[in-house]
Amino acid sequence: MDWYTIIRHYQIKNLPNHRKETEWFANLTTLANSIEKATMAENCYGKRYRHQCRIPHRVLQTSFQKLKADEESVRACISFEELHTLIKLTLKSISGIGELYCYDTALRIGARLGLTPRTVYLHAGTREGASFITDIRGKDFLGRECLPSELRQLPPEQIEDILCIYKDEIKEMHNKTIHRTRRNRTPCR
């Protein structure tokens, strides 16, 4: 696989669902409704998102109560980064809530508020995919300038999706590049 193939596959197979999700959250009637659906990890069909299917219902309910109590602070956020930080700080004491949940929740509520990421946020899957193309040690997010030119053309949330969904293909591309580089080296004398 190459970047063109990965991006094209993503645009055909995954991007329509991403856009549908974003549009659904953007059009929810109230911010309170958006906070509820996002924290409960509930999609437009009333089902739980698979990224959050292992989180116990009581943990989601606690997250909802905490974020709902802070609705005015959520409403006051003027950037995705501010919203993401608020969500992380508000929910950090809840056992079972991790960085992917905080990112997904911020992305969904951000859709309602018209806020999108300016950088590529790293969490388990995205961090793994990104590790094959750039140095991510000690980083929670990446600027697009750190990434291959093919990815730089995309919005950060789509890059995040690709790095996570296609981490195995990215690893394979990385390993092929390393193998090619080693094979073409001049032997040391």
C-alpha positions in Angstrom: 0.0 0.0 0.0 1.0 3.6 -0.4 -0.4 6.9 0.9 -2.6 7.5 -2.1 -4.3 4.1 -1.7 -4.8 4.5 2.0 -6.2 8.0 1.6 -8.5 7.0 -1.3 -9.7 3.9 0.7 -10.4 6.1 3.7 -12.3 8.7 1.6 -14.5 6.0 0.1 -15.0 3.7 3.1 -14.7 5.8 6.3 -15.1 9.5 5.5 -18.8 9.3 4.7 -19.5 7.9 8.2 -17.2 10.5 9.7 -19.1 13.3 7.9 -22.5 11.8 8.9 -21.5 11.6 12.5 -20.2 15.2 12.5 -23.3 16.5 10.8 -25.6 14.7 13.2 -23.8 16.2 16.3 -23.7 19.6 14.6 -27.5 19.5 14.2 -28.5 18.3 17.6 -31.1 20.7 19.0 -29.2 21.8 22.2 -25.7 21.8 23.6 -27.1 19.8 26.5 -28.3 17.1 24.1 -24.9 17.1 22.4 -23.1 16.7 25.7 -25.4 13.8 26.6 -25.0 12.0 23.3 -21.3 12.6 23.2 -20.5 11.5 26.8 -22.8 8.5 26.6 -21.0 7.6 23.3 -24.3 7.3 21.5 -24.6 7.5 17.7 -27.5 8.6 15.6 -29.0 5.1 15.8 -29.1 5.2 19.6 -26.2 2.6 19.7 -22.9 2.9 21.5 -19.8 3.8 19.4 -17.5 0.7 19.2 -14.5 2.8 20.5 -16.4 3.2 23.8 -18.2 -0.2 23.9 -16.1 -1.5 26.8 -16.6 1.5 29.1 -19.2 0.6 31.7 -22.5 2.5 31.5 -22.1 3.9 35.0 -18.7 5.4 34.0 -20.4 7.1 31.0 -23.2 8.3 33.2 -20.7 9.8 35.6 -18.9 11.5 32.7 -22.2 12.9 31.5 -23.2 14.3 34.9 -19.8 16.0 35.4 -19.7 17.6 32.0 -23.4 18.6 32.1 -22.7 20.4 35.4 -20.0 22.3 33.5 -22.2 23.1 30.4 -21.5 26.9 30.6 -17.8 26.3 30.5 -18.2 24.0 27.5 -20.4 26.7 25.8 -17.7 29.3 26.5 -14.9 27.4 24.7 -13.6 29.2 21.6 -11.3 26.6 20.2 -11.2 22.8 20.0 -8.0 22.8 22.0 -9.7 24.6 24.8 -12.7 22.3 24.7 -10.5 19.2 24.7 -8.5 20.5 27.7 -11.7 21.3 29.6 -13.1 17.8 28.9 -9.8 16.1 30.0 -9.6 18.1 33.2 -13.3 17.7 34.0 -13.2 13.9 33.5 -9.6 13.1 34.7 -10.8 11.7 38.1 -13.1 9.1 36.6 -11.6 5.7 36.4 -12.1 4.1 33.0 -12.0 7.3 31.0 -9.0 7.6 28.7 -7.5 9.8 26.1 -9.5 8.4 23.2 -12.8 8.9 25.0 -11.8 12.5 25.8 -10.8 13.2 22.2 -13.9 11.6 20.7 -16.2 13.4 23.2 -14.5 16.7 22.3 -14.8 16.0 18.6 -18.5 15.3 18.9 -19.3 18.3 21.1 -17.0 20.4 19.0 -19.1 19.6 16.0 -22.1 21.2 17.8 -20.0 24.2 18.7 -18.3 24.5 15.3 -14.9 23.8 16.7 -12.4 21.5 15.0 -8.9 20.5 15.8 -5.9 22.4 14.4 -3.4 19.6 15.3 -3.5 15.8 15.1 -4.2 14.4 18.6 -2.4 11.3 19.6 -4.1 8.4 21.5 -3.4 4.7 21.5 -4.1 3.8 17.9 -3.1 7.1 16.4 0.1 7.2 18.4 1.0 3.8 17.0 0.4 4.8 13.4 2.2 8.1 13.8 5.2 6.3 15.5 6.1 4.8 12.1 6.4 8.1 10.3 7.7 10.6 12.9 9.2 11.0 16.4 6.2 11.2 18.8 8.1 10.7 22.1 6.6 12.9 24.8 4.0 14.4 22.4 0.2 14.5 22.9 -0.4 16.0 19.4 1.4 16.7 16.1 1.4 19.5 13.7 0.7 18.6 10.1 4.2 19.7 9.1 5.6 16.6 10.9 3.7 14.3 8.5 4.1 13.1 4.9 3.0 15.6 2.3 0.1 13.4 1.2 -1.5 13.6 4.7 -0.8 17.4 5.2 -3.6 18.1 2.7 -6.2 16.7 5.0 -7.9 18.2 8.1 -6.4 17.0 11.4 -9.4 14.9 12.4 -9.2 12.9 9.1 -5.4 12.5 9.6 -6.1 11.2 13.1 -8.6 8.7 11.7 -6.2 7.5 9.1 -3.3 7.1 11.5 -5.5 5.0 13.8 -7.5 3.0 11.2 -4.6 2.2 8.9 -1.8 1.8 11.6 -1.0 -1.8 10.4 -0.7 -0.6 6.7 1.5 2.3 7.8 3.7 -0.1 9.8 4.0 -2.3 6.7 5.0 0.7 4.5 7.5 1.7 7.2 9.0 -1.8 7.3 9.3 -2.0 3.5 11.1 1.4 3.5 13.6 0.2 6.1 14.1 -3.1 4.3 14.8 -1.2 1.0 17.1 1.2 2.7 19.1 -1.6 4.4 19.3 -3.5 1.1 20.7 -0.5 -0.8 23.3 0.4 1.8 27.0 0.2 0.9 28.7 -2.3 3.1 31.0 -0.9 5.8 34.7 -1.7 5.5 
